[in-house]
Amino acid sequence: MKKALAAIGFIVLLLLSNGCPLKVERIVITKYPDRLIYIAGYDTELDLTGGEVEYFHSNGPPEKRPMDHYFIKFVHEIDFNTPGVYVVESQHAYKIRASCSFAIQVVDRDYIDNLINQ
C-alpha cells in the first residue's frame, strides 16, 4: 500500500513540476528550404536544409525552429521520378492540429539540360 501511495505521489509531483504544456495555435513558415526544385530521376529525397518555422502558442512567446527539428515532421507523396508540383505538409510530433505547407517542383532532366544549353 505504501509503495502504491508513493508511486501516486511521485506521479502527481511530476505532473505539477512540468506544468501545462503550451498549446500551439499556429505554425508559420518564416523561411523556405534552400531547395524547392528537384530533378526527376536524379534527386531522391526532400531536403529541408535552410527552412524555418515559427510556432505561435496560446500563451507564451512564439518560438522559431528549423524545419528539420525533431519537434516537427514534414510529410509528402513526392514521386521523384515524375515531374510535377507536390505539396509538403507539416505533421506535428505531438499531433497538434496547427499545420503549414509549401510546394516543391520536380522538373524533367531535359528541361534543365535545355536551360543550360541555351
N, CA, C and O atoms as CSV, one atom per row, in Angstrom:
chain,resi,resn,atom,element,x,y,z
A,1,MET,N,N,0.827,-1.195,0.000
A,1,MET,CA,C,0.000,0.000,0.000
A,1,MET,C,C,0.868,1.254,0.000
A,1,MET,O,O,0.575,2.224,-0.698
A,2,LYS,N,N,1.946,1.222,0.795
A,2,LYS,CA,C,2.832,2.383,0.870
A,2,LYS,C,C,3.507,2.640,-0.478
A,2,LYS,O,O,3.698,3.789,-0.877
A,3,LYS,N,N,3.867,1.548,-1.179
A,3,LYS,CA,C,4.513,1.702,-2.485
A,3,LYS,C,C,3.553,2.329,-3.493
A,3,LYS,O,O,3.950,3.166,-4.304
A,4,ALA,N,N,2.289,1.919,-3.434
A,4,ALA,CA,C,1.295,2.470,-4.359
A,4,ALA,C,C,1.078,3.954,-4.090
A,4,ALA,O,O,1.001,4.747,-5.028
A,5,LEU,N,N,0.979,4.340,-2.815
A,5,LEU,CA,C,0.816,5.753,-2.467
A,5,LEU,C,C,2.041,6.571,-2.862
A,5,LEU,O,O,1.919,7.705,-3.327
A,6,ALA,N,N,3.215,5.989,-2.674
A,6,ALA,CA,C,4.449,6.678,-3.056
A,6,ALA,C,C,4.493,6.884,-4.574
A,6,ALA,O,O,4.910,7.941,-5.048
A,7,ALA,N,N,4.064,5.874,-5.327
A,7,ALA,CA,C,4.052,5.977,-6.789
A,7,ALA,C,C,3.067,7.037,-7.249
A,7,ALA,O,O,3.378,7.822,-8.144
A,8,ILE,N,N,1.886,7.070,-6.649
A,8,ILE,CA,C,0.882,8.077,-6.995
A,8,ILE,C,C,1.392,9.474,-6.650
A,8,ILE,O,O,1.214,10.412,-7.427
A,9,GLY,N,N,2.024,9.612,-5.487
A,9,GLY,CA,C,2.598,10.904,-5.091
A,9,GLY,C,C,3.670,11.366,-6.055
A,9,GLY,O,O,3.744,12.546,-6.398
A,10,PHE,N,N,4.502,10.431,-6.493
A,10,PHE,CA,C,5.562,10.767,-7.449
A,10,PHE,C,C,4.969,11.254,-8.766
A,10,PHE,O,O,5.440,12.236,-9.341
A,11,ILE,N,N,3.938,10.565,-9.239
A,11,ILE,CA,C,3.296,10.956,-10.498
A,11,ILE,C,C,2.675,12.343,-10.388
A,11,ILE,O,O,2.798,13.157,-11.304
A,12,VAL,N,N,2.009,12.613,-9.268
A,12,VAL,CA,C,1.400,13.933,-9.054
A,12,VAL,C,C,2.478,15.007,-9.041
A,12,VAL,O,O,2.305,16.053,-9.666
A,13,LEU,N,N,3.583,14.773,-8.344
A,13,LEU,CA,C,4.681,15.753,-8.319
A,13,LEU,C,C,5.263,15.980,-9.705
A,13,LEU,O,O,5.580,17.110,-10.078
A,14,LEU,N,N,5.399,14.916,-10.451
A,14,LEU,CA,C,5.933,15.025,-11.805
A,14,LEU,C,C,5.019,15.874,-12.683
A,14,LEU,O,O,5.490,16.730,-13.432
A,15,LEU,N,N,3.721,15.635,-12.590
A,15,LEU,CA,C,2.766,16.424,-13.373
A,15,LEU,C,C,2.773,17.892,-12.952
A,15,LEU,O,O,2.710,18.781,-13.802
A,16,LEU,N,N,2.847,18.146,-11.673
A,16,LEU,CA,C,2.854,19.531,-11.190
A,16,LEU,C,C,4.139,20.261,-11.568
A,16,LEU,O,O,4.107,21.456,-11.864
A,17,SER,N,N,5.250,19.565,-11.560
A,17,SER,CA,C,6.518,20.221,-11.882
A,17,SER,C,C,6.627,20.553,-13.363
A,17,SER,O,O,7.308,21.509,-13.730
A,18,ASN,N,N,5.962,19.773,-14.226
A,18,ASN,CA,C,6.007,20.036,-15.667
A,18,ASN,C,C,5.033,21.118,-16.079
A,18,ASN,O,O,5.220,21.730,-17.131
A,19,GLY,N,N,4.019,21.376,-15.308
A,19,GLY,CA,C,3.036,22.391,-15.664
A,19,GLY,C,C,2.227,21.975,-16.874
A,19,GLY,O,O,2.344,20.847,-17.354
A,20,CYS,N,N,1.414,22.882,-17.360
A,20,CYS,CA,C,0.590,22.609,-18.533
A,20,CYS,C,C,1.409,22.864,-19.792
A,20,CYS,O,O,2.088,23.887,-19.886
A,21,PRO,N,N,1.357,21.961,-20.752
A,21,PRO,CA,C,2.083,22.212,-21.995
A,21,PRO,C,C,1.433,23.367,-22.761
A,21,PRO,O,O,0.224,23.585,-22.681
A,22,LEU,N,N,2.256,24.090,-23.495
A,22,LEU,CA,C,1.732,25.185,-24.307
A,22,LEU,C,C,0.979,24.618,-25.498
A,22,LEU,O,O,1.414,23.641,-26.108
A,23,LYS,N,N,-0.134,25.221,-25.823
A,23,LYS,CA,C,-0.918,24.800,-26.974
A,23,LYS,C,C,-0.456,25.613,-28.183
A,23,LYS,O,O,-0.469,26.843,-28.156
A,24,VAL,N,N,-0.056,24.923,-29.223
A,24,VAL,CA,C,0.359,25.594,-30.455
A,24,VAL,C,C,-0.893,25.912,-31.258
A,24,VAL,O,O,-1.640,25.015,-31.651
A,25,GLU,N,N,-1.111,27.200,-31.494
A,25,GLU,CA,C,-2.295,27.632,-32.234
A,25,GLU,C,C,-2.035,27.781,-33.729
A,25,GLU,O,O,-2.938,27.625,-34.551
A,26,ARG,N,N,-0.769,28.090,-34.067
A,26,ARG,CA,C,-0.465,28.380,-35.465
A,26,ARG,C,C,1.004,28.086,-35.725
A,26,ARG,O,O,1.858,28.324,-34.871
A,27,ILE,N,N,1.287,27.567,-36.910
A,27,ILE,CA,C,2.669,27.353,-37.358
A,27,ILE,C,C,2.823,28.104,-38.669
A,27,ILE,O,O,2.017,27.944,-39.586
A,28,VAL,N,N,3.872,28.931,-38.753
A,28,VAL,CA,C,4.106,29.752,-39.946
A,28,VAL,C,C,5.506,29.473,-40.479
A,28,VAL,O,O,6.470,29.384,-39.719
A,29,ILE,N,N,5.598,29.339,-41.790
A,29,ILE,CA,C,6.916,29.193,-42.417
A,29,ILE,C,C,7.544,30.570,-42.492
A,29,ILE,O,O,7.002,31.472,-43.130
A,30,THR,N,N,8.683,30.734,-41.842
A,30,THR,CA,C,9.382,32.024,-41.871
A,30,THR,C,C,10.511,32.026,-42.892
A,30,THR,O,O,10.966,33.084,-43.325
A,31,LYS,N,N,10.959,30.834,-43.272
A,31,LYS,CA,C,11.994,30.723,-44.298
A,31,LYS,C,C,11.817,29.376,-44.995
A,31,LYS,O,O,11.764,28.329,-44.351
A,32,TYR,N,N,11.727,29.426,-46.323
A,32,TYR,CA,C,11.561,28.190,-47.081
A,32,TYR,C,C,12.894,27.454,-47.174
A,32,TYR,O,O,13.950,28.065,-47.009
A,33,PRO,N,N,12.855,26.148,-47.437
A,33,PRO,CA,C,14.109,25.405,-47.606
A,33,PRO,C,C,14.917,25.971,-48.770
A,33,PRO,O,O,14.373,26.604,-49.675
A,34,ASP,N,N,16.201,25.735,-48.728
A,34,ASP,CA,C,17.085,26.218,-49.790
A,34,ASP,C,C,16.713,25.627,-51.150
A,34,ASP,O,O,16.884,26.276,-52.182
A,35,ARG,N,N,16.204,24.391,-51.147
A,35,ARG,CA,C,15.841,23.717,-52.406
A,35,ARG,C,C,14.341,23.559,-52.517
A,35,ARG,O,O,13.701,22.969,-51.647
A,36,LEU,N,N,13.784,24.090,-53.596
A,36,LEU,CA,C,12.365,23.911,-53.894
A,36,LEU,C,C,12.162,23.251,-55.250
A,36,LEU,O,O,11.040,22.890,-55.604
A,37,ILE,N,N,13.253,23.090,-56.019
A,37,ILE,CA,C,13.193,22.463,-57.335
A,37,ILE,C,C,14.115,21.245,-57.336
A,37,ILE,O,O,15.275,21.321,-56.931
A,38,TYR,N,N,13.570,20.123,-57.800
A,38,TYR,CA,C,14.300,18.855,-57.842
A,38,TYR,C,C,14.276,18.316,-59.262
A,38,TYR,O,O,13.383,18.643,-60.044
A,39,ILE,N,N,15.257,17.492,-59.592
A,39,ILE,CA,C,15.364,16.931,-60.942
A,39,ILE,C,C,14.850,15.497,-60.934
A,39,ILE,O,O,15.315,14.660,-60.160
A,40,ALA,N,N,13.880,15.225,-61.812
A,40,ALA,CA,C,13.279,13.888,-61.907
A,40,ALA,C,C,14.334,12.849,-62.262
A,40,ALA,O,O,15.147,13.059,-63.162
A,41,GLY,N,N,14.314,11.732,-61.549
A,41,GLY,CA,C,15.241,10.642,-61.819
A,41,GLY,C,C,16.634,10.860,-61.269
A,41,GLY,O,O,17.463,9.952,-61.330
A,42,TYR,N,N,16.914,12.023,-60.738
A,42,TYR,CA,C,18.235,12.320,-60.189
A,42,TYR,C,C,18.147,12.505,-58.668
A,42,TYR,O,O,18.861,11.841,-57.917
A,43,ASP,N,N,17.272,13.408,-58.224
A,43,ASP,CA,C,17.082,13.628,-56.797
A,43,ASP,C,C,16.184,12.522,-56.237
A,43,ASP,O,O,15.301,12.015,-56.928
A,44,THR,N,N,16.421,12.163,-54.991
A,44,THR,CA,C,15.668,11.053,-54.414
A,44,THR,C,C,15.001,11.371,-53.077
A,44,THR,O,O,14.181,10.588,-52.598
A,45,GLU,N,N,15.340,12.505,-52.470
A,45,GLU,CA,C,14.714,12.813,-51.179
A,45,GLU,C,C,14.586,14.314,-50.953
A,45,GLU,O,O,15.334,15.119,-51.508
A,46,LEU,N,N,13.616,14.656,-50.124
A,46,LEU,CA,C,13.341,16.043,-49.779
A,46,LEU,C,C,14.451,16.581,-48.885
A,46,LEU,O,O,14.888,15.907,-47.952
A,47,ASP,N,N,14.900,17.790,-49.174
A,47,ASP,CA,C,15.947,18.440,-48.386
A,47,ASP,C,C,15.357,19.680,-47.721
A,47,ASP,O,O,15.016,20.648,-48.400
A,48,LEU,N,N,15.238,19.651,-46.404
A,48,LEU,CA,C,14.648,20.765,-45.650
A,48,LEU,C,C,15.689,21.767,-45.148
A,48,LEU,O,O,15.345,22.690,-44.410
A,49,THR,N,N,16.939,21.600,-45.531
A,49,THR,CA,C,18.011,22.481,-45.084
A,49,THR,C,C,17.677,23.940,-45.373
A,49,THR,O,O,17.270,24.290,-46.481
A,50,GLY,N,N,17.852,24.779,-44.366
A,50,GLY,CA,C,17.612,26.211,-44.517
A,50,GLY,C,C,16.192,26.635,-44.186
A,50,GLY,O,O,15.935,27.823,-43.992
A,51,GLY,N,N,15.261,25.681,-44.116
A,51,GLY,CA,C,13.869,26.010,-43.808
A,51,GLY,C,C,13.673,26.291,-42.323
A,51,GLY,O,O,14.368,25.737,-41.472
A,52,GLU,N,N,12.717,27.159,-42.033
A,52,GLU,CA,C,12.455,27.532,-40.643
A,52,GLU,C,C,10.958,27.773,-40.445
A,52,GLU,O,O,10.295,28.342,-41.312
A,53,VAL,N,N,10.432,27.337,-39.302
A,53,VAL,CA,C,9.040,27.586,-38.948
A,53,VAL,C,C,8.977,28.301,-37.604
A,53,VAL,O,O,9.899,28.222,-36.792
A,54,GLU,N,N,7.870,28.997,-37.394
A,54,GLU,CA,C,7.656,29.674,-36.120
A,54,GLU,C,C,6.345,29.175,-35.526
A,54,GLU,O,O,5.310,29.152,-36.193
A,55,TYR,N,N,6.409,28.775,-34.260
A,55,TYR,CA,C,5.236,28.299,-33.525
A,55,TYR,C,C,4.661,29.453,-32.724
A,55,TYR,O,O,5.388,30.155,-32.020
A,56,PHE,N,N,3.350,29.647,-32.833
A,56,PHE,CA,C,2.659,30.648,-32.025
A,56,PHE,C,C,1.822,29.908,-30.994
A,56,PHE,O,O,0.922,29.143,-31.342
A,57,HIS,N,N,2.126,30.142,-29.725
A,57,HIS,CA,C,1.476,29.450,-28.615
A,57,HIS,C,C,0.289,30.246,-28.092
A,57,HIS,O,O,0.196,31.458,-28.287
A,58,SER,N,N,-0.620,29.531,-27.420
A,58,SER,CA,C,-1.774,30.182,-26.816
A,58,SER,C,C,-1.340,31.123,-25.703
A,58,SER,O,O,-1.981,32.145,-25.458
A,59,ASN,N,N,-0.269,30.781,-25.042
A,59,ASN,CA,C,0.326,31.674,-24.041
A,59,ASN,C,C,1.840,31.489,-24.133
A,59,ASN,O,O,2.328,30.378,-24.336
A,60,GLY,N,N,2.545,32.547,-23.986
A,60,GLY,CA,C,3.990,32.479,-24.142
A,60,GLY,C,C,4.429,33.033,-25.477
A,60,GLY,O,O,3.616,33.214,-26.383
A,61,PRO,N,N,5.709,33.300,-25.598
A,61,PRO,CA,C,6.235,33.908,-26.829
A,61,PRO,C,C,6.319,32.890,-27.968
A,61,PRO,O,O,6.397,31.686,-27.724
A,62,PRO,N,N,6.302,33.377,-29.215
A,62,PRO,CA,C,6.500,32.464,-30.353
A,62,PRO,C,C,7.916,31.901,-30.318
A,62,PRO,O,O,8.821,32.511,-29.748
A,63,GLU,N,N,8.099,30.747,-30.924
A,63,GLU,CA,C,9.438,30.170,-30.971
A,63,GLU,C,C,9.748,29.665,-32.370
A,63,GLU,O,O,8.914,29.029,-33.014
A,64,LYS,N,N,10.960,29.957,-32.832
A,64,LYS,CA,C,11.391,29.535,-34.169
A,64,LYS,C,C,12.189,28.242,-34.050
A,64,LYS,O,O,12.952,28.035,-33.107
A,65,ARG,N,N,11.982,27.382,-35.043
A,65,ARG,CA,C,12.695,26.107,-35.111
A,65,ARG,C,C,13.047,25.821,-36.569
A,65,ARG,O,O,12.306,26.214,-37.470
A,66,PRO,N,N,14.169,25.141,-36.814
A,66,PRO,CA,C,14.465,24.711,-38.180
A,66,PRO,C,C,13.451,23.652,-38.604
A,66,PRO,O,O,12.924,22.921,-37.765
A,67,MET,N,N,13.180,23.570,-39.904
A,67,MET,CA,C,12.203,22.607,-40.407
A,67,MET,C,C,12.587,21.164,-40.108
A,67,MET,O,O,11.717,20.300,-40.002
A,68,ASP,N,N,13.862,20.901,-39.975
A,68,ASP,CA,C,14.284,19.521,-39.721
A,68,ASP,C,C,14.422,19.223,-38.226
A,68,ASP,O,O,15.046,18.229,-37.854
A,69,HIS,N,N,13.848,20.067,-37.367
A,69,HIS,CA,C,13.868,19.850,-35.926
A,69,HIS,C,C,12.996,18.647,-35.583
A,69,HIS,O,O,11.990,18.400,-36.248
A,70,TYR,N,N,13.373,17.902,-34.553
A,70,TYR,CA,C,12.634,16.692,-34.195
A,70,TYR,C,C,11.180,16.966,-33.799
A,70,TYR,O,O,10.353,16.054,-33.828
A,71,PHE,N,N,10.865,18.193,-33.436
A,71,PHE,CA,C,9.556,18.572,-32.950
A,71,PHE,C,C,8.489,18.550,-34.047
A,71,PHE,O,O,7.294,18.456,-33.769
A,72,ILE,N,N,8.945,18.639,-35.289
A,72,ILE,CA,C,8.010,18.709,-36.416
A,72,ILE,C,C,8.477,17.749,-37.512
A,72,ILE,O,O,9.673,17.535,-37.709
A,73,LYS,N,N,7.512,17.187,-38.208
A,73,LYS,CA,C,7.822,16.258,-39.293
A,73,LYS,C,C,7.063,16.745,-40.526
A,73,LYS,O,O,5.901,17.140,-40.431
A,74,PHE,N,N,7.718,16.715,-41.667
A,74,PHE,CA,C,7.058,17.082,-42.918
A,74,PHE,C,C,6.769,15.818,-43.712
A,74,PHE,O,O,7.647,14.979,-43.916
A,75,VAL,N,N,5.523,15.698,-44.158
A,75,VAL,CA,C,5.106,14.517,-44.905
A,75,VAL,C,C,4.776,14.919,-46.343
A,75,VAL,O,O,4.397,16.058,-46.616
A,76,HIS,N,N,4.929,13.971,-47.238
A,76,HIS,CA,C,4.671,14.256,-48.653
A,76,HIS,C,C,4.469,12.952,-49.398
A,76,HIS,O,O,4.741,11.868,-48.881
A,77,GLU,N,N,3.990,13.080,-50.616
A,77,GLU,CA,C,3.867,11.945,-51.524
A,77,GLU,C,C,4.578,12.298,-52.830
A,77,GLU,O,O,4.011,12.166,-53.915
A,78,ILE,N,N,5.800,12.737,-52.712
A,78,ILE,CA,C,6.578,13.154,-53.878
A,78,ILE,C,C,7.086,11.921,-54.617
A,78,ILE,O,O,7.677,11.020,-54.021
A,79,ASP,N,N,6.845,11.898,-55.931
A,79,ASP,CA,C,7.424,10.879,-56.793
A,79,ASP,C,C,8.589,11.564,-57.511
A,79,ASP,O,O,8.390,12.307,-58.473
A,80,PHE,N,N,9.785,11.309,-57.037
A,80,PHE,CA,C,10.964,11.985,-57.584
A,80,PHE,C,C,11.317,11.536,-58.998
A,80,PHE,O,O,12.280,12.037,-59.579
A,81,ASN,N,N,10.557,10.605,-59.558
A,81,ASN,CA,C,10.764,10.178,-60.943
A,81,ASN,C,C,9.758,10.814,-61.897
A,81,ASN,O,O,9.886,10.680,-63.114
A,82,THR,N,N,8.756,11.507,-61.349
A,82,THR,CA,C,7.693,12.079,-62.173
A,82,THR,C,C,7.639,13.592,-61.999
A,82,THR,O,O,7.399,14.083,-60.896
A,83,PRO,N,N,7.863,14.341,-63.094
A,83,PRO,CA,C,7.777,15.799,-62.988
A,83,PRO,C,C,6.391,16.248,-62.522
A,83,PRO,O,O,5.378,15.636,-62.858
A,84,GLY,N,N,6.372,17.321,-61.748
A,84,GLY,CA,C,5.112,17.871,-61.260
A,84,GLY,C,C,5.336,18.742,-60.044
A,84,GLY,O,O,6.461,18.899,-59.570
A,85,VAL,N,N,4.248,19.305,-59.546
A,85,VAL,CA,C,4.281,20.123,-58.339
A,85,VAL,C,C,3.674,19.291,-57.216
A,85,VAL,O,O,2.602,18.708,-57.375
A,86,TYR,N,N,4.361,19.239,-56.086
A,86,TYR,CA,C,3.942,18.428,-54.950
A,86,TYR,C,C,3.853,19.288,-53.695
A,86,TYR,O,O,4.629,20.227,-53.514
A,87,VAL,N,N,2.902,18.958,-52.837
A,87,VAL,CA,C,2.719,19.694,-51.584
A,87,VAL,C,C,3.389,18.922,-50.447
A,87,VAL,O,O,3.247,17.706,-50.321
A,88,VAL,N,N,4.117,19.667,-49.632
A,88,VAL,CA,C,4.766,19.123,-48.447
A,88,VAL,C,C,4.064,19.751,-47.252
A,88,VAL,O,O,3.971,20.975,-47.164
A,89,GLU,N,N,3.572,18.931,-46.332
A,89,GLU,CA,C,2.788,19.449,-45.208
A,89,GLU,C,C,3.401,19.032,-43.877
A,89,GLU,O,O,3.928,17.930,-43.727
A,90,SER,N,N,3.314,19.945,-42.921
A,90,SER,CA,C,3.841,19.644,-41.589
A,90,SER,C,C,2.913,18.682,-40.865
A,90,SER,O,O,1.694,18.699,-41.034
A,91,GLN,N,N,3.535,17.856,-40.064
A,91,GLN,CA,C,2.790,16.962,-39.191
A,91,GLN,C,C,3.487,17.042,-37.847
A,91,GLN,O,O,4.599,16.539,-37.686
A,92,HIS,N,N,2.842,17.667,-36.894
A,92,HIS,CA,C,3.455,17.916,-35.604
A,92,HIS,C,C,3.699,16.603,-34.872
A,92,HIS,O,O,2.865,15.698,-34.911
A,93,ALA,N,N,4.825,16.504,-34.215
A,93,ALA,CA,C,5.181,15.284,-33.498
A,93,ALA,C,C,4.191,14.936,-32.396
A,93,ALA,O,O,4.027,13.763,-32.062
A,94,TYR,N,N,3.539,15.923,-31.836
A,94,TYR,CA,C,2.615,15.687,-30.729
A,94,TYR,C,C,1.158,15.839,-31.153
A,94,TYR,O,O,0.295,16.131,-30.326
A,95,LYS,N,N,0.884,15.641,-32.442
A,95,LYS,CA,C,-0.463,15.648,-33.009
A,95,LYS,C,C,-1.233,16.935,-32.747
A,95,LYS,O,O,-2.429,16.906,-32.461
A,96,ILE,N,N,-0.551,18.042,-32.845
A,96,ILE,CA,C,-1.219,19.333,-32.721
A,96,ILE,C,C,-1.853,19.645,-34.067
A,96,ILE,O,O,-1.277,19.352,-35.115
A,97,ARG,N,N,-3.023,20.231,-34.038
A,97,ARG,CA,C,-3.791,20.441,-35.267
A,97,ARG,C,C,-3.232,21.535,-36.162
A,97,ARG,O,O,-3.493,21.531,-37.365
A,98,ALA,N,N,-2.478,22.461,-35.612
A,98,ALA,CA,C,-1.901,23.537,-36.422
A,98,ALA,C,C,-0.929,22.927,-37.432
A,98,ALA,O,O,-0.197,21.990,-37.113
A,99,SER,N,N,-0.928,23.462,-38.644
A,99,SER,CA,C,-0.020,22.939,-39.654
A,99,SER,C,C,0.351,24.032,-40.647
A,99,SER,O,O,-0.222,25.121,-40.645
A,100,CYS,N,N,1.310,23.718,-41.483
A,100,CYS,CA,C,1.703,24.617,-42.561
A,100,CYS,C,C,2.122,23.736,-43.739
A,100,CYS,O,O,2.363,22.540,-43.574
A,101,SER,N,N,2.205,24.330,-44.911
A,101,SER,CA,C,2.605,23.550,-46.080
A,101,SER,C,C,3.309,24.446,-47.095
A,101,SER,O,O,3.196,25.671,-47.054
A,102,PHE,N,N,4.028,23.813,-47.993
A,102,PHE,CA,C,4.672,24.532,-49.095
A,102,PHE,C,C,4.777,23.577,-50.275
A,102,PHE,O,O,4.648,22.362,-50.122
A,103,ALA,N,N,5.012,24.140,-51.448
A,103,ALA,CA,C,5.096,23.332,-52.669
A,103,ALA,C,C,6.538,23.210,-53.134
A,103,ALA,O,O,7.343,24.126,-52.963
A,104,ILE,N,N,6.847,22.068,-53.723
A,104,ILE,CA,C,8.132,21.881,-54.403
A,104,ILE,C,C,7.812,21.436,-55.822
A,104,ILE,O,O,6.699,20.996,-56.111
A,105,GLN,N,N,8.784,21.553,-56.693
A,105,GLN,CA,C,8.574,21.143,-58.081
A,105,GLN,C,C,9.641,20.142,-58.482
A,105,GLN,O,O,10.825,20.328,-58.201
A,106,VAL,N,N,9.210,19.085,-59.137
A,106,VAL,CA,C,10.121,18.114,-59.737
A,106,VAL,C,C,10.076,18.378,-61.232
A,106,VAL,O,O,9.017,18.272,-61.850
A,107,VAL,N,N,11.221,18.722,-61.819
A,107,VAL,CA,C,11.284,19.053,-63.248
A,107,VAL,C,C,11.998,17.950,-64.011
A,107,VAL,O,O,12.825,17.221,-63.464
A,108,ASP,N,N,11.659,17.849,-65.280
A,108,ASP,CA,C,12.274,16.864,-66.157
A,108,ASP,C,C,13.744,17.228,-66.373
A,108,ASP,O,O,14.098,18.403,-66.472
A,109,ARG,N,N,14.565,16.228,-66.441
A,109,ARG,CA,C,16.009,16.454,-66.637
A,109,ARG,C,C,16.280,17.181,-67.957
A,109,ARG,O,O,17.203,17.992,-68.032
A,110,ASP,N,N,15.487,16.902,-69.001
A,110,ASP,CA,C,15.656,17.562,-70.302
A,110,ASP,C,C,15.429,19.066,-70.178
A,110,ASP,O,O,16.094,19.855,-70.849
A,111,TYR,N,N,14.502,19.458,-69.328
A,111,TYR,CA,C,14.224,20.879,-69.104
A,111,TYR,C,C,15.474,21.578,-68.574
A,111,TYR,O,O,15.808,22.676,-69.020
A,112,ILE,N,N,16.156,20.956,-67.638
A,112,ILE,CA,C,17.391,21.527,-67.083
A,112,ILE,C,C,18.473,21.588,-68.146
A,112,ILE,O,O,19.169,22.596,-68.270
A,113,ASP,N,N,18.619,20.508,-68.918
A,113,ASP,CA,C,19.620,20.487,-69.997
A,113,ASP,C,C,19.369,21.598,-71.006
A,113,ASP,O,O,20.317,22.239,-71.460
A,114,ASN,N,N,18.101,21.841,-71.369
A,114,ASN,CA,C,17.765,22.902,-72.311
A,114,ASN,C,C,18.099,24.272,-71.744
A,114,ASN,O,O,18.571,25.138,-72.481
A,115,LEU,N,N,17.871,24.486,-70.473
A,115,LEU,CA,C,18.215,25.760,-69.847
A,115,LEU,C,C,19.717,26.025,-69.874
A,115,LEU,O,O,20.166,27.146,-70.112
A,116,ILE,N,N,20.470,24.974,-69.627
A,116,ILE,CA,C,21.932,25.105,-69.585
A,116,ILE,C,C,22.492,25.345,-70.986
A,116,ILE,O,O,23.443,26.111,-71.144
A,117,ASN,N,N,21.923,24.707,-71.994
A,117,ASN,CA,C,22.444,24.780,-73.358
A,117,ASN,C,C,21.933,25.977,-74.160
A,117,ASN,O,O,22.295,26.122,-75.328
A,118,GLN,N,N,21.112,26.828,-73.574
A,118,GLN,CA,C,20.616,27.987,-74.339
A,118,GLN,C,C,21.652,29.058,-74.464
A,118,GLN,O,O,21.396,30.095,-75.075
